[in-house]
Amino acid sequence: MNIRAFVNDWLSAANAYDMDRWVAYFHPDATLDDPSVGSSFIGHEGIRRYFEDYFIGYNTQTKLVKLTVSGETGAHVLVDFTGGFPGGQVGGTFELTFRHNKIVLAKAELV
Protein backbone atom coordinates (compact mmCIF):
# COMPACT_ATOMS: atom_id res chain seq x y z
CA MET A 1 0.00 0.00 0.00
CA ASN A 2 1.26 3.45 -0.88
CA ILE A 3 0.38 5.35 2.30
CA ARG A 4 1.23 8.76 0.82
CA ALA A 5 -1.16 8.24 -2.10
CA PHE A 6 -3.79 6.78 0.26
CA VAL A 7 -3.70 9.84 2.58
CA ASN A 8 -3.79 12.30 -0.33
CA ASP A 9 -6.81 10.51 -1.83
CA TRP A 10 -8.51 10.33 1.59
CA LEU A 11 -8.09 14.08 2.10
CA SER A 12 -9.29 14.74 -1.45
CA ALA A 13 -12.49 12.81 -0.68
CA ALA A 14 -12.95 14.89 2.48
CA ASN A 15 -12.51 18.17 0.61
CA ALA A 16 -15.03 17.05 -2.02
CA TYR A 17 -17.51 16.18 0.78
CA ASP A 18 -17.73 12.70 -0.75
CA MET A 19 -18.91 10.87 2.35
CA ASP A 20 -19.16 7.43 0.77
CA ARG A 21 -15.65 7.66 -0.67
CA TRP A 22 -14.17 9.07 2.58
CA VAL A 23 -15.80 6.43 4.78
CA ALA A 24 -14.67 3.65 2.40
CA TYR A 25 -11.06 4.32 3.45
CA PHE A 26 -11.97 2.99 6.91
CA HIS A 27 -12.24 -0.66 7.91
CA PRO A 28 -15.91 -1.48 8.74
CA ASP A 29 -14.95 -1.93 12.42
CA ALA A 30 -12.65 1.11 12.61
CA THR A 31 -12.57 3.59 15.47
CA LEU A 32 -12.13 7.32 15.02
CA ASP A 33 -11.25 8.92 18.36
CA ASP A 34 -11.49 12.71 18.59
CA PRO A 35 -10.95 14.09 22.11
CA SER A 36 -11.59 17.63 20.83
CA VAL A 37 -15.26 16.73 20.39
CA GLY A 38 -15.26 14.43 23.40
CA SER A 39 -16.17 11.25 21.60
CA SER A 40 -15.12 8.16 19.71
CA PHE A 41 -16.92 7.06 16.57
CA ILE A 42 -17.17 3.34 15.89
CA GLY A 43 -17.67 1.63 12.54
CA HIS A 44 -18.86 3.13 9.30
CA GLU A 45 -22.09 4.42 10.86
CA GLY A 46 -20.27 6.37 13.57
CA ILE A 47 -17.60 7.63 11.19
CA ARG A 48 -20.31 8.84 8.80
CA ARG A 49 -21.88 10.81 11.66
CA TYR A 50 -18.49 12.38 12.46
CA PHE A 51 -17.91 13.36 8.82
CA GLU A 52 -21.40 14.82 8.47
CA ASP A 53 -21.17 16.83 11.70
CA TYR A 54 -17.59 18.12 11.53
CA PHE A 55 -16.69 18.19 7.84
CA ILE A 56 -19.93 18.77 5.94
CA GLY A 57 -21.60 20.64 8.81
CA TYR A 58 -18.78 23.18 9.10
CA ASN A 59 -17.78 23.25 5.41
CA THR A 60 -14.35 22.07 6.53
CA GLN A 61 -11.49 22.00 4.06
CA THR A 62 -8.35 20.12 4.99
CA LYS A 63 -4.87 21.00 3.76
CA LEU A 64 -2.03 18.52 4.21
CA VAL A 65 0.91 20.21 5.97
CA LYS A 66 3.15 17.21 6.67
CA LEU A 67 2.90 13.45 6.39
CA THR A 68 5.20 11.12 8.31
CA VAL A 69 4.86 7.45 7.41
CA SER A 70 5.66 4.90 10.13
CA GLY A 71 6.51 1.64 8.44
CA GLU A 72 3.70 -0.12 6.61
CA THR A 73 1.01 0.31 9.26
CA GLY A 74 1.01 3.90 10.47
CA ALA A 75 1.11 7.56 9.60
CA HIS A 76 1.16 10.90 11.39
CA VAL A 77 -0.78 13.47 9.36
CA LEU A 78 -0.41 17.17 10.19
CA VAL A 79 -3.18 19.25 8.62
CA ASP A 80 -4.70 22.71 8.54
CA PHE A 81 -8.49 22.91 8.81
CA THR A 82 -10.50 25.88 7.54
CA GLY A 83 -14.25 26.22 7.67
CA GLY A 84 -17.32 27.69 9.31
CA PHE A 85 -16.36 26.78 12.88
CA PRO A 86 -15.33 29.38 15.52
CA GLY A 87 -12.05 31.02 14.50
CA GLY A 88 -12.31 29.68 10.94
CA GLN A 89 -8.88 28.00 10.99
CA VAL A 90 -7.13 25.49 13.22
CA GLY A 91 -4.31 22.98 12.94
CA GLY A 92 -4.86 19.31 13.56
CA THR A 93 -3.34 15.88 13.41
CA PHE A 94 -4.47 12.39 12.59
CA GLU A 95 -2.58 9.38 13.90
CA LEU A 96 -3.59 6.62 11.52
CA THR A 97 -3.16 2.87 11.91
CA PHE A 98 -3.74 0.66 8.87
CA ARG A 99 -4.69 -2.98 8.42
CA HIS A 100 -5.70 -4.68 5.18
CA ASN A 101 -5.27 -1.39 3.26
CA LYS A 102 -7.86 0.40 5.41
CA ILE A 103 -7.76 2.72 8.43
CA VAL A 104 -8.53 0.70 11.56
CA LEU A 105 -7.76 3.46 14.06
CA ALA A 106 -7.70 7.21 13.62
CA LYS A 107 -6.93 9.53 16.50
CA ALA A 108 -7.76 13.14 15.67
CA GLU A 109 -6.39 16.08 17.66
CA LEU A 110 -6.62 19.81 17.28
CA VAL A 111 -3.34 21.70 17.75
Backbone as ProteinMPNN parsed JSONL, in Angstrom:
{"seq_chain_A": "MNIRAFVNDWLSAANAYDMDRWVAYFHPDATLDDPSVGSSFIGHEGIRRYFEDYFIGYNTQTKLVKLTVSGETGAHVLVDFTGGFPGGQVGGTFELTFRHNKIVLAKAELV", "coords_chain_A": {"N_chain_A": [[0.848, -1.186, 0.0], [0.559, 2.172, -0.842], [1.055, 4.558, 1.269], [1.291, 7.355, 1.244], [-0.068, 8.12, -1.137], [-2.574, 7.069, -0.494], [-3.341, 8.661, 1.771], [-3.413, 11.222, 0.587], [-5.493, 10.829, -1.288], [-7.574, 10.225, 0.465], [-7.85, 12.658, 1.871], [-8.569, 14.26, -0.283], [-11.089, 13.199, -0.889], [-12.413, 14.009, 1.433], [-12.333, 16.823, 1.143], [-13.937, 17.11, -1.051], [-16.329, 16.549, -0.009], [-17.284, 13.991, -0.23], [-18.827, 11.682, 1.141], [-19.314, 8.857, 1.058], [-17.051, 7.902, -0.329], [-14.998, 8.826, 1.393], [-15.543, 7.507, 3.82], [-15.191, 4.9, 2.971], [-12.466, 4.467, 3.074], [-11.983, 3.574, 5.58], [-11.799, 0.712, 7.695], [-14.536, -1.531, 8.197], [-14.97, -1.942, 10.961], [-13.622, 0.1, 12.181], [-12.252, 2.602, 14.44], [-12.669, 5.979, 15.173], [-11.229, 8.308, 17.035], [-11.757, 11.268, 18.67], [-10.757, 13.468, 20.793], [-11.162, 16.231, 20.934], [-13.799, 16.722, 20.366], [-14.893, 15.218, 22.239], [-15.511, 12.495, 21.959], [-15.658, 9.112, 20.668], [-15.934, 7.435, 17.572], [-17.457, 4.74, 16.162], [-17.115, 2.197, 13.758], [-18.494, 2.206, 10.378], [-20.972, 3.568, 10.45], [-20.794, 5.309, 12.714], [-18.531, 6.8, 11.957], [-19.447, 8.018, 9.661], [-21.327, 9.75, 10.8], [-19.593, 11.45, 12.219], [-18.179, 12.626, 10.061], [-20.267, 13.93, 8.721], [-21.139, 15.757, 10.705], [-18.788, 17.282, 11.401], [-17.234, 17.811, 9.139], [-18.853, 18.172, 6.735], [-20.9, 19.657, 7.998], [-19.568, 21.952, 8.949], [-18.446, 22.952, 6.687], [-15.782, 22.192, 6.235], [-12.48, 22.364, 5.068], [-9.522, 20.644, 4.312], [-6.106, 20.87, 4.53], [-3.136, 19.302, 3.688], [-0.282, 19.43, 5.644], [2.018, 18.14, 6.609], [3.252, 14.861, 6.24], [4.102, 11.969, 7.874], [5.266, 8.854, 7.502], [5.015, 5.771, 9.143], [6.536, 3.009, 8.932], [4.792, 0.221, 7.52], [2.294, 0.343, 8.561], [1.375, 2.684, 9.764], [0.77, 6.249, 10.137], [1.491, 9.686, 10.641], [-0.334, 12.515, 10.374], [-0.236, 15.813, 9.678], [-2.288, 18.568, 9.563], [-4.12, 21.413, 8.221], [-7.06, 22.906, 9.081], [-9.79, 24.612, 7.653], [-12.825, 26.477, 7.829], [-16.349, 26.835, 8.65], [-16.385, 26.973, 11.426], [-15.887, 28.203, 14.85], [-13.443, 30.728, 14.823], [-12.456, 29.898, 12.366], [-10.111, 28.714, 11.359], [-7.796, 26.15, 12.107], [-5.157, 24.102, 13.325], [-4.439, 20.595, 13.004], [-4.097, 17.066, 13.779], [-3.863, 13.713, 12.582], [-3.475, 10.532, 13.758], [-2.874, 7.673, 12.219], [-3.662, 4.244, 11.891], [-3.167, 1.366, 10.01], [-4.683, -1.516, 8.513], [-5.007, -4.246, 6.397], [-5.113, -2.552, 4.152], [-6.797, -0.472, 4.909], [-8.01, 2.124, 7.117], [-7.836, 1.406, 10.484], [-7.728, 2.543, 12.929], [-8.067, 5.83, 13.899], [-6.818, 8.643, 15.347], [-7.774, 11.76, 16.132], [-6.68, 15.074, 16.627], [-6.816, 18.436, 17.707], [-4.598, 21.148, 17.191]], "CA_chain_A": [[0.0, 0.0, 0.0], [1.255, 3.451, -0.885], [0.377, 5.352, 2.296], [1.234, 8.76, 0.816], [-1.162, 8.244, -2.1], [-3.791, 6.782, 0.257], [-3.695, 9.837, 2.575], [-3.792, 12.296, -0.331], [-6.812, 10.509, -1.826], [-8.508, 10.325, 1.591], [-8.092, 14.082, 2.097], [-9.289, 14.743, -1.453], [-12.485, 12.808, -0.683], [-12.95, 14.889, 2.483], [-12.514, 18.17, 0.608], [-15.032, 17.049, -2.02], [-17.511, 16.176, 0.783], [-17.731, 12.702, -0.753], [-18.906, 10.871, 2.351], [-19.158, 7.429, 0.772], [-15.647, 7.658, -0.667], [-14.174, 9.067, 2.578], [-15.799, 6.427, 4.778], [-14.673, 3.651, 2.4], [-11.059, 4.322, 3.448], [-11.968, 2.99, 6.914], [-12.243, -0.664, 7.906], [-15.909, -1.479, 8.739], [-14.951, -1.926, 12.425], [-12.646, 1.113, 12.606], [-12.571, 3.592, 15.468], [-12.134, 7.324, 15.019], [-11.251, 8.917, 18.363], [-11.49, 12.706, 18.588], [-10.955, 14.086, 22.106], [-11.585, 17.629, 20.828], [-15.263, 16.735, 20.389], [-15.264, 14.428, 23.402], [-16.17, 11.249, 21.603], [-15.117, 8.157, 19.708], [-16.92, 7.056, 16.572], [-17.168, 3.337, 15.89], [-17.667, 1.628, 12.541], [-18.858, 3.127, 9.301], [-22.091, 4.422, 10.859], [-20.274, 6.368, 13.574], [-17.601, 7.632, 11.194], [-20.307, 8.839, 8.798], [-21.882, 10.812, 11.662], [-18.486, 12.383, 12.459], [-17.912, 13.363, 8.823], [-21.4, 14.819, 8.472], [-21.169, 16.832, 11.699], [-17.59, 18.118, 11.532], [-16.689, 18.193, 7.84], [-19.932, 18.767, 5.941], [-21.604, 20.641, 8.814], [-18.778, 23.177, 9.098], [-17.779, 23.246, 5.406], [-14.355, 22.073, 6.534], [-11.495, 22.001, 4.056], [-8.349, 20.117, 4.992], [-4.869, 20.998, 3.76], [-2.027, 18.521, 4.208], [0.907, 20.212, 5.97], [3.151, 17.214, 6.668], [2.902, 13.453, 6.395], [5.204, 11.121, 8.306], [4.857, 7.455, 7.407], [5.657, 4.904, 10.13], [6.512, 1.636, 8.44], [3.699, -0.124, 6.613], [1.007, 0.311, 9.257], [1.015, 3.898, 10.47], [1.109, 7.563, 9.601], [1.164, 10.901, 11.39], [-0.775, 13.468, 9.363], [-0.414, 17.17, 10.189], [-3.178, 19.253, 8.623], [-4.696, 22.711, 8.539], [-8.494, 22.911, 8.805], [-10.497, 25.884, 7.542], [-14.249, 26.225, 7.674], [-17.318, 27.692, 9.314], [-16.357, 26.781, 12.875], [-15.332, 29.378, 15.52], [-12.052, 31.016, 14.497], [-12.307, 29.684, 10.939], [-8.881, 27.999, 10.99], [-7.128, 25.486, 13.22], [-4.309, 22.978, 12.944], [-4.856, 19.312, 13.556], [-3.338, 15.876, 13.414], [-4.471, 12.395, 12.592], [-2.583, 9.376, 13.901], [-3.595, 6.619, 11.515], [-3.158, 2.872, 11.906], [-3.736, 0.661, 8.866], [-4.687, -2.975, 8.423], [-5.705, -4.685, 5.181], [-5.269, -1.387, 3.261], [-7.863, 0.401, 5.415], [-7.761, 2.725, 8.426], [-8.53, 0.699, 11.563], [-7.759, 3.462, 14.058], [-7.695, 7.211, 13.622], [-6.928, 9.532, 16.496], [-7.756, 13.14, 15.666], [-6.389, 16.079, 17.658], [-6.619, 19.813, 17.277], [-3.344, 21.701, 17.751]], "C_chain_A": [[0.887, 1.241, 0.0], [0.523, 4.406, 0.065], [0.268, 6.811, 1.881], [0.077, 8.986, -0.17], [-2.507, 8.039, -1.404], [-4.253, 8.031, 1.008], [-4.12, 10.996, 1.676], [-5.184, 12.057, -0.913], [-7.894, 10.653, -0.756], [-8.862, 11.795, 1.867], [-8.846, 14.71, 0.929], [-10.776, 14.41, -1.346], [-13.143, 13.694, 0.368], [-13.259, 16.269, 1.91], [-13.608, 18.241, -0.454], [-16.367, 16.736, -1.336], [-18.145, 14.892, 0.252], [-17.725, 11.696, 0.399], [-18.667, 9.393, 2.074], [-17.703, 7.085, 0.472], [-14.758, 7.79, 0.571], [-14.316, 7.915, 3.57], [-15.217, 5.105, 4.272], [-13.191, 3.433, 2.697], [-10.898, 3.658, 4.816], [-12.417, 1.533, 6.874], [-13.651, -0.591, 8.508], [-15.976, -1.422, 10.269], [-13.998, -0.872, 12.988], [-13.187, 1.982, 13.735], [-11.9, 4.904, 15.097], [-12.33, 8.004, 16.369], [-10.887, 10.384, 18.224], [-11.785, 13.358, 19.932], [-11.441, 15.534, 22.031], [-13.103, 17.765, 20.785], [-15.798, 15.836, 21.496], [-15.894, 13.089, 23.091], [-15.317, 10.382, 20.691], [-16.261, 7.731, 18.803], [-16.541, 5.681, 16.052], [-17.866, 2.892, 14.603], [-18.077, 2.679, 11.524], [-20.0, 4.061, 9.698], [-21.616, 5.587, 11.725], [-19.366, 7.327, 12.829], [-18.368, 8.51, 10.208], [-20.873, 10.025, 9.588], [-20.82, 11.883, 11.936], [-18.261, 13.25, 11.224], [-19.031, 14.358, 8.54], [-21.388, 16.015, 9.423], [-19.987, 17.797, 11.571], [-16.917, 18.49, 10.214], [-17.779, 18.88, 7.002], [-20.595, 19.9, 6.722], [-20.886, 21.969, 8.966], [-18.09, 23.597, 7.8], [-16.265, 23.211, 5.554], [-13.567, 21.66, 5.294], [-10.214, 21.648, 4.796], [-7.152, 20.181, 4.068], [-3.78, 20.174, 4.446], [-0.834, 19.442, 4.426], [2.133, 19.311, 5.956], [2.625, 15.803, 6.905], [4.156, 12.682, 6.756], [4.695, 9.688, 8.347], [5.686, 6.64, 8.392], [5.543, 3.46, 9.665], [5.368, 1.418, 7.481], [2.325, -0.01, 7.263], [0.619, 1.617, 9.942], [1.431, 5.167, 9.76], [0.681, 8.644, 10.581], [0.877, 11.964, 10.333], [-1.026, 14.808, 10.047], [-1.192, 17.949, 9.14], [-3.539, 20.644, 9.128], [-6.154, 22.653, 8.127], [-8.971, 24.353, 8.661], [-11.97, 25.563, 7.348], [-15.092, 27.184, 8.483], [-17.414, 27.491, 10.808], [-15.741, 28.025, 13.527], [-13.837, 29.529, 15.229], [-11.728, 30.78, 13.029], [-11.074, 28.941, 10.471], [-8.274, 27.396, 12.241], [-6.26, 24.358, 12.659], [-4.82, 21.704, 13.584], [-3.925, 18.198, 13.135], [-4.273, 14.68, 13.362], [-3.337, 11.395, 12.779], [-3.363, 8.206, 13.319], [-2.887, 5.287, 11.665], [-3.918, 2.109, 10.825], [-3.675, -0.849, 9.056], [-5.515, -3.335, 7.195], [-6.064, -3.501, 4.277], [-6.429, -0.473, 3.634], [-7.396, 1.004, 6.741], [-8.546, 1.917, 9.464], [-8.636, 1.557, 12.805], [-7.287, 4.823, 13.591], [-7.882, 8.003, 14.896], [-6.745, 10.956, 15.98], [-7.502, 14.063, 16.842], [-6.345, 17.44, 17.009], [-5.349, 20.336, 17.936], [-3.335, 23.201, 17.67]], "O_chain_A": [[1.85, 1.33, 0.762], [-0.501, 4.987, -0.294], [-0.754, 7.445, 2.142], [-0.671, 9.954, -0.031], [-3.47, 8.751, -1.688], [-5.415, 8.423, 0.904], [-5.096, 11.682, 1.981], [-5.973, 12.995, -1.02], [-8.991, 11.139, -1.031], [-10.029, 12.131, 2.072], [-9.674, 15.598, 1.132], [-11.626, 15.238, -1.673], [-14.3, 14.087, 0.214], [-14.33, 16.821, 2.163], [-14.144, 19.316, -0.723], [-17.406, 16.665, -1.992], [-19.364, 14.722, 0.278], [-16.757, 10.963, 0.603], [-17.896, 8.748, 2.783], [-17.185, 6.085, 0.969], [-13.867, 6.967, 0.784], [-13.322, 7.412, 4.095], [-14.792, 4.275, 5.076], [-12.709, 2.307, 2.579], [-9.801, 3.228, 5.172], [-13.311, 1.17, 6.109], [-13.933, 0.337, 9.267], [-16.948, -0.902, 10.817], [-13.611, -0.949, 14.154], [-14.394, 2.084, 13.953], [-10.72, 4.938, 14.75], [-13.46, 8.247, 16.794], [-9.817, 10.71, 17.71], [-12.919, 13.757, 20.195], [-12.071, 16.017, 22.972], [-13.637, 18.818, 21.133], [-17.01, 15.708, 21.671], [-16.716, 12.592, 23.86], [-14.387, 10.855, 20.037], [-17.415, 7.674, 19.227], [-15.431, 5.482, 15.559], [-19.046, 3.171, 14.389], [-18.012, 3.88, 11.783], [-19.993, 5.232, 9.319], [-22.002, 6.732, 11.488], [-19.426, 8.537, 13.047], [-17.961, 9.644, 9.954], [-20.892, 11.156, 9.102], [-21.112, 13.078, 11.89], [-18.164, 14.472, 11.331], [-18.77, 15.5, 8.162], [-21.602, 17.151, 9.0], [-20.178, 19.012, 11.629], [-16.099, 19.409, 10.188], [-17.628, 20.038, 6.612], [-20.826, 20.979, 6.176], [-21.532, 23.009, 9.098], [-17.247, 24.493, 7.807], [-15.559, 24.09, 5.061], [-13.942, 20.734, 4.576], [-9.867, 22.285, 5.791], [-7.166, 19.627, 2.969], [-3.533, 20.332, 5.642], [-0.418, 20.153, 3.511], [3.161, 19.658, 5.374], [1.681, 15.589, 7.666], [5.155, 12.731, 6.038], [3.806, 9.354, 9.129], [6.904, 6.796, 8.47], [4.568, 2.774, 9.971], [5.008, 2.313, 6.716], [1.307, -0.235, 6.609], [-0.39, 1.65, 10.646], [2.316, 5.167, 8.905], [-0.344, 8.533, 11.254], [1.732, 12.276, 9.504], [-1.915, 14.928, 10.89], [-0.807, 17.989, 7.971], [-3.3, 20.999, 10.282], [-6.464, 22.385, 6.966], [-8.598, 25.216, 9.456], [-12.327, 24.529, 6.785], [-14.61, 28.219, 8.945], [-18.442, 27.813, 11.404], [-15.127, 28.831, 12.827], [-13.067, 28.58, 15.372], [-10.809, 31.404, 12.498], [-10.989, 28.571, 9.3], [-8.234, 28.028, 13.297], [-6.596, 23.745, 11.646], [-5.543, 21.736, 14.58], [-3.08, 18.364, 12.256], [-5.321, 14.647, 14.007], [-2.354, 11.417, 12.039], [-4.389, 7.799, 13.865], [-1.662, 5.209, 11.577], [-5.142, 2.19, 10.731], [-2.752, -1.384, 9.67], [-6.597, -2.788, 6.985], [-7.157, -3.443, 3.713], [-6.98, 0.22, 2.778], [-6.506, 0.468, 7.4], [-9.761, 1.759, 9.347], [-9.514, 1.345, 13.642], [-6.236, 4.949, 12.963], [-8.974, 8.033, 15.464], [-5.688, 11.307, 15.457], [-8.044, 13.86, 17.928], [-5.883, 17.577, 15.876], [-5.057, 20.015, 19.088], [-2.368, 23.836, 18.091]]}, "name": "protein", "num_of_chains": 1, "seq": "MNIRAFVNDWLSAANAYDMDRWVAYFHPDATLDDPSVGSSFIGHEGIRRYFEDYFIGYNTQTKLVKLTVSGETGAHVLVDFTGGFPGGQVGGTFELTFRHNKIVLAKAELV"}
